[in-house]
Amino acid sequence: MTIVLIAALLYLSAAAALVRGVAREPAPATAWWAAPALAAVALHAGAHVLVWRDVGAELHFFAALSLVGLGMAALTVLYDLRVRMAALGVIVFPIAAVMLVAYGRSPHTATDTLDWRLQLHAWFALLAYATLAIAALLALLLWAQERALRRREFHRWLRALPPLTDLESLLFKSIWVGFALLTATLVTGVLFVDDFFAQHLMHKTVLSVLSWLAFGALLFGRWRHGWRGTRAVGWTLAAMVLLVLAFFGSKFVLELVLRRTG
């Protein structure tokens, strides 16, 4: 699809503009990267709308992967416009481009019988994964920034990040939002999804609940004991690994290895 290739190129152009912005002094205007990034997000969403108009709603492995990439890219644009966060765009925009291209090259088949309740559950899940994936990347950036400052290695890429306290605050705000969305995902799953065993959903549910508990423990530790730094990073990444295994790990095995759909 032409729209997929154009969106992917715009994502890469936005990432390249952010890289050039970090290297230049003074940094170029926001429009240098924001215009192609916003256009890429719009075309990315448009690619899904066009397919859904022709074949119906898609939530297979590559479609879900692309939608999470879309959510991550949209959040990155929002974050980059509000705070100095060029490093996040440099990472996320190429990832979104790869996810979109993979979706564009995959067969397009509608997911079986998704009524509004299951669609609501699915959208909560996709938004939760996108938000918490951004949180995981922020955790990695926080770890790298702390490590560089502790070693007094003042690299140029540090200019692409906000101050340490601001980055940590943004990390926990993202986790709070993602945790709320993950809670809504689990609640709507309990209310609207039937036959866990027949639909091979038990392992997905267990891993999702474990991830929810890990994120909840992190937020409690932050509130009660002031957790931060490497402890916060470790908990975030461990919880995100569980979440990735819960959704994309299970979908990969079921759809691409065992060839089961629906």
Residue, then its C-alpha position, 0 to 999 in steps of 0.5 A: m500500500t502506498i499510504v504505508l510506505i509514505a507513512a513509514l518514510l515520514y516516520l523515518s524523516a521525523a526521526a532523522a530531523l530529531v537526530r539533526g536537532v540534537a546535533r545542532e546548536p541551537a536546536p531547530a524549530t519544532a516544526w522540523w520534526a513535528a510536521p512529518a511525525l504528525a503526518a505519519v501518525a495520521l497516515h498510519a491511522g488512515a491505513h488501518v481505516l482503509v483496510w477496516r472499511d474493506v475487510g472489517a476490523e482486524l486484530h490479528f498479530f501484525a494488525a495489533l502490533s501496528l496499532v500499538g506502534l500507532g499508539m506509541a507514535a501518537l504518545t511520543v508526538l504528545y510528549d515531544l511537544r510538551v517536554r524535551m524528549a527527542a531521544l524518545g522519538v528517535i527510538v519510537f518513530p523507526i519502530a512504528a515504521v517497521m510495525l506499519v510496514a509489517y502490517g502492510r505486507s501481512p494478509h488482511t483478514a477480519t477478526d471473527t465476531l467482535d461486538w462492541r463489548l469485545q472491541l472495547h476490551a481490545w481497545f483498552a488493551l491496545l492503549a494499555y500496551a502502547t502506554l506501558a511500552i512508552a513507560a518501558l522506553l522511558a525507564l531505559l532512558l532514565w537508567a541510561q541518563e542516571r548512569a551517564l551522570r553518575r560516571r560524569e559522561f556528559h554525552r551530546w545525546l543527554r541534550a535530547l532528554p529532559p532533566l532527571t527529575d522531569l524524566e522520572s516524573l513523566l515515567f510514573k505518570s505514564i505508568w499510572v495511565g497505563f495501569a488504569l488502562l490495564t485495569a480497565t482491560l482486565v475488568t472488561g475481560v472478566l465481564f465480556v470474554d467467555d470460555f477462557f479455556a476454549q479460547h486459549l486465554m488462560h495463560k494470557t490472563v495469568l501473565s496479564v494479572l501478574s504484570w498488573l500486580a507488578f505495576g501495582a507493586l511499583l506504584f505502591g512502592r513509589w507512593r509508600h517508600g519513594w522507589r526510584g532509580t534502578r529499582a523503578v526501572g527494574w520493576t517497570l521492565a519486568a512488568m512489561v516483559l510479562l505484558v508482552l508475553a501475555f499478549f504478543g507472545s501468546k498471539f505469536v504462538l497461536e497465530l504464527v506457529l499453531r496457525r489458529t485464528g479468531 
